[in-house]
């Protein structure tokens, strides 16, 4: 085990933690908005009204939250790759 292995493992674990913490909040809020949007759609279908095809504030917020969660997941994946590289480097 060399210093390079330890550095890669440490950086990888740090990136996994940062990625998880960055993805957790937006993903939870995204799921809540998605559930709320589905509830509104069910209510409007029951009421007999139709939804307009335009973007709503919730749909724009869901796009932003999805992008933030995706960024966190990518950071976590990079961290995982660094951990694997730490095991492969001799």
N, C-alpha and C positions, 0 to 999 in steps of 0.2 A: 504494500500500500504506500503510494507516494503522496507527495504534497499535492500534485495535480489531481489525483483521485479525490482527495479530501476537499479541495477547492470546488471541483465539479459537483460533488455531492452536496456541499453546503449551498452553492449557488442554485442548484436544482431544487433543493428543498425550500429555499427561500422564495424562489419563483413560483413554486406550487402553492405555497401559503398565500403569497400576494395575489396570484391568479384566483384562488378560491375566494379570498375575501373581496376581491373586486367583482366577481361574478355572482356571489350569493345574494347581495342586496337587489341589484337590478332584476335578477331572475325571479326572486320572490314577488317583487312589485309587478313584473310582467305577467306572471301567472294570475295575480289578483285582478289585474286589468282585463286579462283575457276572460276570466270567469265572469267578471262584471259585464263585459261586452256580450258574452253569450246569454246572460240573464236578460239584458235589454232586448236582444234579438228575439228571445222567446216571448217576452212580454209584448213586443210589437207584433209578432206573428199571432199571438192570442187575441190581441186587440183588433187585428185586421188591417193594421197600417203597414206601410212599406217603408223601409229605410232608404234614405237617399244614398246614391252610389259614391258620394264625395268622401274625402278624408275627414275624419273627426279628430278632435283633440286627443282622444284616447288612442286612436290608431297611430297617430304621429308619435305619441309618447311610447307606445309599444314598440315602434321601430327603433327609437332611440335606446330604449332599455334592452332590446334584443342586440343592438350593436355593442352596447357596453358589456353585456354578458358574454358576447362572442369574444370581445377583447380579453376579458378575464380568462376565458377558457383557453385562448391561444397562449397567453402567458403561462398558464399551468402546463400546457403541452410542451412548451419550450423547456420548462423546468424538468418535466419528466424525461425529455430527451437528454438533458444535461446529466441527470442521475444515471441513465443508461450508459451514456458515454463515460461516466466515472467508473463504471464497472468494466467497460471494454478497453479503456486506456491502460497500458501496462507500464 
